[in-house]
Amino acid sequence: MSLAEAFSESEWALLSEALRLRPAGEHDPRSLSARALLDDAVCEQLLGVLGPVIGSPTQAITASLLAKRISFLSTGACLYAMSVYDKGLTLSLDNSVIEYAHDDGLWTSSMPLLDTTPVGYEPGAREAWRDQIAATLFRDLLQPLWETFNRVTGISRRILWENTAVRVYSLYDKRMDKVEDPAIRQRCEADFDWLL
């Protein structure tokens, strides 16, 4: 992998506004490193604090709601950048900050990353690059988080992955459907087919 061209002003505007990507230096105080959330005691404490804030009656429901938010934030920024801008983001346990801000009945959390530098690929190596971007997101970030949520609350892994799939489908079917450039639309469709 190589460094890609920096995000343009308009690219960053969409990623940071609609998809809530942020540099880690701008994170909300209601946050912790993704890796810290793998600690069962830390996870249980966070779910205990967050439950009353979001009106959740059980830790399993709190975990499900938090997982939906994490799925929206992580897949949105990562996959949109990959498919629409042809630029990679590294959403790993060590590069991601999990925010859990929720104010006045709404999630206000963002997706802070320690390093928001786009990652590119060498000519002819897009498929391997795409494999790595997706593996880092799904296998290296979300899977360990979902395993922890399952272990701590008993929530089904299947429910957590179904919630993630819904966010991915929505991203490609709705948000990326608005892309007008035919070449970019074709790339988005190819990436979506590959993800399925």
C-alpha positions as CSV (number, residue, x, y, z in Angstrom):
1,M,0.0,0.0,0.0
2,S,1.0,3.5,-0.6
3,L,-0.1,7.0,0.4
4,A,-3.0,8.3,-1.7
5,E,-3.6,11.8,-2.6
6,A,-5.0,13.8,0.4
7,F,-8.8,14.1,0.6
8,S,-10.0,17.2,-1.3
9,E,-11.9,19.9,0.5
10,S,-15.2,18.6,-0.9
11,E,-14.3,14.9,-0.1
12,W,-13.4,15.8,3.5
13,A,-16.6,17.9,3.9
14,L,-18.8,14.9,3.1
15,L,-16.7,12.5,5.2
16,S,-16.6,14.8,8.2
17,E,-20.1,16.2,8.0
18,A,-22.6,13.5,6.8
19,L,-20.4,10.5,7.8
20,R,-18.9,12.1,10.9
21,L,-15.2,11.3,10.4
22,R,-12.9,13.3,12.7
23,P,-9.2,13.5,13.5
24,A,-8.8,12.0,17.0
25,G,-7.6,15.3,18.3
26,E,-11.3,16.5,18.0
27,H,-12.8,13.6,19.8
28,D,-15.7,14.1,22.3
29,P,-14.7,13.5,26.0
30,R,-17.3,10.7,26.0
31,S,-14.9,8.3,24.1
32,L,-12.3,5.6,24.5
33,S,-9.9,3.8,22.3
34,A,-11.4,0.9,20.4
35,R,-8.8,-1.4,21.9
36,A,-9.8,-0.4,25.4
37,L,-13.4,-1.5,24.7
38,L,-12.1,-5.1,24.3
39,D,-11.6,-5.3,28.1
40,D,-14.7,-6.9,29.5
41,A,-14.8,-4.7,32.6
42,V,-14.4,-1.5,30.6
43,C,-17.1,-2.7,28.1
44,E,-19.5,-3.6,31.0
45,Q,-18.9,-0.2,32.7
46,L,-19.5,1.7,29.5
47,L,-22.7,-0.2,28.7
48,G,-23.9,0.5,32.3
49,V,-23.3,4.2,32.0
50,L,-24.7,4.5,28.5
51,G,-27.9,2.4,29.1
52,P,-29.8,5.0,31.1
53,V,-28.6,7.8,28.8
54,I,-30.2,6.2,25.8
55,G,-33.2,4.7,27.7
56,S,-32.1,1.1,27.2
57,P,-33.5,-1.5,29.7
58,T,-30.7,-4.1,29.3
59,Q,-27.0,-4.2,28.6
60,A,-27.7,-6.5,25.6
61,I,-30.0,-3.8,24.0
62,T,-27.5,-1.1,24.9
63,A,-24.8,-3.2,23.2
64,S,-27.0,-3.6,20.1
65,L,-27.7,0.1,19.9
66,L,-24.1,1.1,20.4
67,A,-23.1,-1.5,17.7
68,K,-25.5,0.0,15.3
69,R,-24.0,3.4,15.8
70,I,-20.4,2.1,15.6
71,S,-21.4,0.2,12.4
72,F,-22.9,3.4,10.8
73,L,-19.8,5.5,11.7
74,S,-17.1,2.9,10.8
75,T,-18.5,1.4,7.6
76,G,-19.8,4.8,6.4
77,A,-16.5,6.6,6.4
78,C,-14.4,3.7,5.4
79,L,-16.4,2.2,2.6
80,Y,-17.5,5.5,1.1
81,A,-13.9,6.7,0.9
82,M,-12.9,3.4,-0.6
83,S,-15.7,3.1,-3.2
84,V,-16.4,6.7,-4.1
85,Y,-13.1,8.4,-3.6
86,D,-10.9,5.3,-4.3
87,K,-9.0,6.2,-1.1
88,G,-8.5,3.9,1.9
89,L,-8.9,4.6,5.6
90,T,-7.4,2.4,8.2
91,L,-10.1,1.6,10.7
92,S,-8.2,-0.6,13.1
93,L,-8.3,-1.1,16.8
94,D,-5.2,1.0,17.3
95,N,-6.3,3.8,15.0
96,S,-10.0,4.2,16.0
97,V,-11.6,6.0,18.9
98,I,-15.1,4.9,19.9
99,E,-17.4,7.8,20.8
100,Y,-20.6,7.3,22.7
101,A,-22.0,10.8,22.8
102,H,-25.8,10.9,23.0
103,D,-27.6,14.2,23.6
104,D,-31.3,15.1,23.7
105,G,-32.3,11.7,22.5
106,L,-29.9,11.6,19.5
107,W,-26.5,10.1,18.9
108,T,-24.0,12.9,18.4
109,S,-21.0,10.7,18.3
110,S,-18.4,10.8,15.5
111,M,-15.7,8.4,14.1
112,P,-12.3,9.8,15.3
113,L,-9.2,8.3,13.8
114,L,-5.6,8.9,15.0
115,D,-4.5,8.9,11.4
116,T,-6.9,10.1,8.7
117,T,-4.3,10.0,5.9
118,P,-5.7,8.2,2.9
119,V,-4.0,5.0,1.9
120,G,-3.7,4.2,-1.8
121,Y,-2.5,1.3,-3.9
122,E,0.0,0.6,-6.7
123,P,-1.3,0.3,-10.3
124,G,-3.1,-3.0,-10.8
125,A,-3.3,-3.7,-7.0
126,R,-6.7,-2.4,-6.2
127,E,-8.2,-5.8,-5.4
128,A,-5.5,-6.6,-2.8
129,W,-5.8,-3.0,-1.4
130,R,-9.6,-3.4,-1.1
131,D,-9.2,-6.8,0.6
132,Q,-6.9,-5.1,3.2
133,I,-9.2,-2.1,3.8
134,A,-12.2,-4.4,4.3
135,A,-10.3,-6.9,6.4
136,T,-9.0,-4.2,8.7
137,L,-12.5,-2.8,9.1
138,F,-14.5,-6.1,9.5
139,R,-12.0,-8.6,10.9
140,D,-9.7,-6.4,12.9
141,L,-12.0,-3.8,14.3
142,L,-15.7,-4.9,14.3
143,Q,-15.3,-8.6,14.9
144,P,-13.3,-8.2,18.2
145,L,-15.8,-5.6,19.3
146,W,-18.8,-7.8,18.6
147,E,-17.1,-10.7,20.3
148,T,-16.7,-8.6,23.4
149,F,-20.3,-7.4,23.3
150,N,-21.4,-11.0,23.0
151,R,-19.2,-12.2,25.8
152,V,-20.2,-9.3,28.2
153,T,-24.0,-9.2,27.4
154,G,-24.9,-12.5,25.7
155,I,-26.2,-10.6,22.6
156,S,-26.1,-12.8,19.5
157,R,-23.2,-12.2,17.2
158,R,-25.7,-12.8,14.4
159,I,-27.8,-9.8,15.5
160,L,-24.6,-7.6,15.6
161,W,-23.5,-8.7,12.1
162,E,-27.1,-8.2,10.7
163,N,-27.1,-4.7,12.2
164,T,-23.8,-4.1,10.4
165,A,-25.0,-5.5,7.1
166,V,-28.1,-3.2,7.2
167,R,-25.7,-0.2,7.5
168,V,-23.6,-1.4,4.6
169,Y,-26.6,-2.0,2.4
170,S,-28.0,1.4,3.2
171,L,-24.7,3.1,2.4
172,Y,-24.4,1.5,-1.0
173,D,-28.2,1.5,-1.9
174,K,-29.0,5.0,-0.8
175,R,-26.0,7.3,-0.2
176,M,-23.8,5.9,-3.1
177,D,-26.8,5.7,-5.4
178,K,-26.7,9.5,-5.6
179,V,-23.2,9.4,-7.2
180,E,-23.6,10.7,-10.8
181,D,-20.2,9.9,-12.4
182,P,-20.7,6.6,-14.3
183,A,-17.2,5.3,-13.7
184,I,-17.5,5.9,-9.9
185,R,-21.0,4.3,-9.9
186,Q,-19.5,1.2,-11.6
187,R,-16.7,1.0,-9.0
188,C,-19.3,1.3,-6.2
189,E,-21.4,-1.5,-7.7
190,A,-18.3,-3.7,-8.2
191,D,-17.2,-3.1,-4.6
192,F,-20.7,-3.8,-3.3
193,D,-20.9,-7.0,-5.3
194,W,-17.5,-8.0,-3.9
195,L,-18.6,-7.3,-0.3
196,L,-21.7,-9.6,-0.8
